[in-house]
Amino acid sequence: MLAPSNKAALVKVPARHLLRGDVTGSGEVVLSVSVGAKTPRGMVDVLLQKGERKRAAIWNARTIIGVRRGGALPAEVAEPEAEIPLSDRLPTFHELAAFDAGKAWDRLSPEQQREIGMLALTFGTVGQCKGHFHETIEGVRSGFSSNHWTPQVQATAVWPRLHIQLVESAASEAFEALCEHFDPLWPQLFGWQHRKEVK
């Protein structure tokens, strides 16, 4: 362990153990180190900054890097005064690229799973029909992306304009309801905050 010090200490660490604020021998400041779905196995994605210039580098996770550690972070990469509340936080690229829907689903309570399931069914059913219905058979035929629909099926997609508008409105509302429901769940879905077990 390194003893606390006011001065930055020179240490050698594997690239996977770099920390935010470490300063490399070339004078670049480490902004972040991560492993994502797109990063090759055994490699780490390192974001570096020197002055106004930022660059991303892919390094072998085991590569030993000499860095200065323990000094104050430069002003341009210093941590903000207050941490962003979880309800306002956005996922990083790597969190989205590596998102595991199965694990996220398992973090939800049965009540949450039921509510999301119903919203998803509504959106998947009503939302999927958006754009299939037209006022004329010519509109239906030009609107269908596949020719495997028989003429008899295509004829069932000729609807009055009011009905088409109501379906499109319901599809938009279903999508908005699904999105609005997910926003407060992000901390739980991304594992930033685990739900308390209900007794």
N, C-alpha and C positions, 0 to 999 in steps of 0.2 A: 504494500500500500504506500501511496505517496503521502508524505507529511504535508499538512496545510502550509501554504506559503503565500506571501504577497507577490512574489515574483513568479513568472512563468517558468516551469521546470521542463527540461528537455527529456522526453521519454521516447522509447521505441515501442510501438504497438502494432499488432496485426490490423490491416485495413478495416476488418469487421468491427474492431473495438475503438475506432475513431469516435470522437465526441464533438458535438456542436461547439465551436469556438476554438478547437485545436488549430494551431498555425503550423503549416508544413514548412519544410526547408526552403521552398520557393516563395514563402511569404503569403501563400493563399490560406484563407480562413475556411474551415470546414463548416458548411451550413447544415448539411444533413448527410446521413449514411443510411441506406435502406436496401432491402432485398425485395424485389417485386416479382410479379408473374413473368415479366418480360426480361428480367435479369438472368443471364446464363447461370447455371448451377455452379456454386463455388465462387461466385463473383458478387461484388457489392457496387451499388450505384452511389457515387459520392458527388455531392454538389459543393463546388468551391467558389470562393469570391476573393478577388484581389482588387481593391479600389472599387471602381464602378463595374468592373468586368466579372461576370459570373460564367462558370462553365460546369458541365457535367462530365464525369469520368467514370468508366467502368474499370474497377481494379479487382485483382484476385483477392479474395477475402483473407488469405494467409500472408499476403505481402506485408513485410515489416516496414512501417513508415515512421520516420523520426519526426516528432512534432513538439512544439512548445505548448505546454498545458498548464493551466492554473492561473493565468493572468486574466485581467478583465476583458470581456468581449469588446471588440471595436463597436463604436456607437451604431454603425449601420447594420450590425447583426445582433445587437443586444436584445435580450428578451423584453417584450412589452411590459409595461407597469402592471397591468392586470391581465390575468389569463382569460382567454375567450370562454364564455359560458358554453357548456356542452350543447345547449339548445341552439346556439348560433354557429357552432363549428361546422365546417364543410369537410368532407372526406378528402384525403390526399389522393393523388393519382394511383399510388401503390395500393392504398386501401381499396379503391374501386377495382383495380385490375386483379387483386387477389381476393375479392369478395366471395365468400362461401355461403351461398343461400341456405344450405342444409344446416350449417352451424348457427346461422342467424335465426332460422326457423326454430331450432331447438332452444334458443334463449328466450323465446316468447312464451307467455302463459297460454293455457288452453283457450281462455277468453279472447286473448289477442289473436291467436291463430284463427279462431272462428270468425272474428270480425274482419281480419285481412282476407281470409278465404272467401267470404261473401262479397267483399269489395272486388277481389280479383275475378270472381265468377261473373259479376255484373259487367265489369270492364271487358273481360274476355269474350263474353257473349254479345252484349250490345255494341261494344266498341269494335268488335271484329266485323260487324255488319255495316259499319259506316262506309259509304262510298259504293256499296253494292246496288243500291236502289236508284232508279232513274225514272223520269216521266215518260220516256219513249223506249221502245225496244232497240232502236238504234243507239240510244244513250247507254243502255244496258250492255249491248254488245261491244261498244267501244270502251266501256268502263271495266269490263271483266279482263283480268290479266291472264286468264287461262281459258283455252277453248274446249276443255273437257266437260263444261256445262252443256247439257242438251238444250235445244231450243225450247222444250217444255219448261225446264228449270229457269231459263233466262226470262221467259214470259212472266214468271211469278215475281220477278224483281221490278216490274213496271208498277209504280205506285203514284198516287197523287202527290203533288209538291208539298202539301202540308204534312203528310205522313213522313216524307223524306226528311223534312226539317225537324220534325219531332224526334226521329231516330238519331239524326246527327247531333241534336242538342243533348239527348240522353247519353250518347257516347262521350261527348265532351264533359258532361257532368260526372260521369262514372270515372273518367280519367282524373279529373280534378279532385274528386273525393278520395281516390286511391292515393294520389300524391300528398294531399293534405294530411291524410292519416299517417303516412310514413314519416313526414318531417319530424314530429316529436319523438319518433322511435329510433332515429339515427344513432344516438348514443348507445342504445341497447343492441341494435342490429350490427353495428361495427365493433361491438365489444368494448366501447369506451367506458361503459357503465353497465354493470350487471344488475338485473332486476332482483328485488328482494323476494325471497320465497314467501308465498302466502301460506300462513299456518291454518 
